[in-house]
Each structure stands twice: as structure tokens, then as C-alpha cells.
Amino acid sequence: MSQVTPPSLIWSPAMPHKANAACRHHIPRAKRIVTNWSEYEAALRQRGNLTAWFSDEAIKG
């Protein structure tokens, strides 16, 4: 009876790191450098604000 080596244990050379470079998602570099951090952080906080306006009729209803 002979043993068969499973395909997962057969040595194969590693793929080059750029084998699928065209298909991978890359995070682009920042286009602008932040110079005024206080304004930038305030703008980020403002982005999370949600203002909802309700008419008096809607509140009464």
C-alpha cells in the first residue's frame, strides 16, 4: 500500500507579491496635507450632526 501526498503538502514556489496587483484595492494617498487641525476636527464633528425640522402641525399630530 503506497501513500499519496495531498496537494496541499506538495511544495510549490511562492507567488510574487505583484501577481495580482491590478486586482487589489489600494488606499490612495492623501491629496492635501492638514495644516489647521482645529478646523479639521471641527469639520469632522460637524459631519456627524443631524438636524431635523418638524412643523408645528406635525408635532401636534
N, C-alpha and C positions, 0 to 999 in steps of 0.2 A: 504494500500500500504506500503510495507516494503522497507527499503533502504538496498542496498548491498554495503558493504565496498570494494573499489577497492583493488586489490592485493598489489599495491604499498604502501597503508596505513596500511597494516597489519604488526604488529611488528614482527620482527624476530631477533634472536641474530646475532651479527656481526660475520663475518668470522674471524678466527685467521689470524694474519699477515703473517704467513708462509704457508697459504693454497696452494698457487701456487708458492712456492719458486723455484721449479725445472724449471718452465717455464719462470720465469722472467729473463730479461737481467741484468747482473751485470757488472759494470765497474771494471776491475781488478786494484789492487793497483800497483803503480809504482815499477818496479823491481830494478831500480837503483836510487840513490839519486844524484841530480845535485850538483856538488861541484864547478865547474868553470862556472859561469853564463855568463860571456862574451863570451866564446867559444860556449856555448849552444845557446845563442841568435843569434850569427853569423851563426851558422849552420842552424837555423830556417829561417833566412833571405835568406841564400844560396839556401834553398829548393825551394823558390819561383822564382828563376832566371830561365829564359828560353833563351837558346842560339840557334839561327837558323843560319845555314851556307848555303849560296847561292853561286853557281858557277858564274863565270863571264858570261857564256853563258845564264844562267837563268836570270840574271839581264838584259842582252841585249835583251832577248826575251820578 
